[in-house]
């Protein structure tokens, strides 16, 4: 997985971002419009793609939450209901989870 780290005068910022791609533009998850990862040099420093985080750098909290939501779009309420259903019938819970994933991914992609 690639990370986007901001460098300024040879030093790196202590917060990095996950990288994603929207319409062929590579950027960070916490911005509404992904900021380009290559060739963008604002006054606050230059963004660079790295495959390994430098020591002492952590991932942005917004990026963590968005990545978790991309990986599992089901709300906590739905997860709890599925856990209760799994106590009674694990197969039914698995089928219901698949249905709910389809529904919530469609909602997520329509936004």
Steps between C-alpha positions, in 0.01 A plus 500: 500500500623847417498799732516869427755686717573872492867600500623850570866597500607136533275430799178302483167588658397271788159420349470302175196407290378193319494530123209430271415569138198686366456547125868432441616756758697364794442675832413481867181365653430787739461767235173550312695531176813286502812715493742377234778290646751571225612841380314701763729728700313747720680739731453262791723237338504229238283186514677171427370147462674248724435131547634492858424765759799684650556430872276700732240577232139404560198480273247784502191412711262607224683272254479211748123543539439538127715197417316294759170612349621409151607157622177441695218742411252344745401724791563378856124455552480254209810315624338452844180368344698257286688376807167430675373316193823298482431363849186339366599416144852565367409421140208744502727767649755448222231529232357812662849655527555451125165665424574793728849547352348529153246757623750713692763490223237623254412784737867584542571505127197721427631777728 
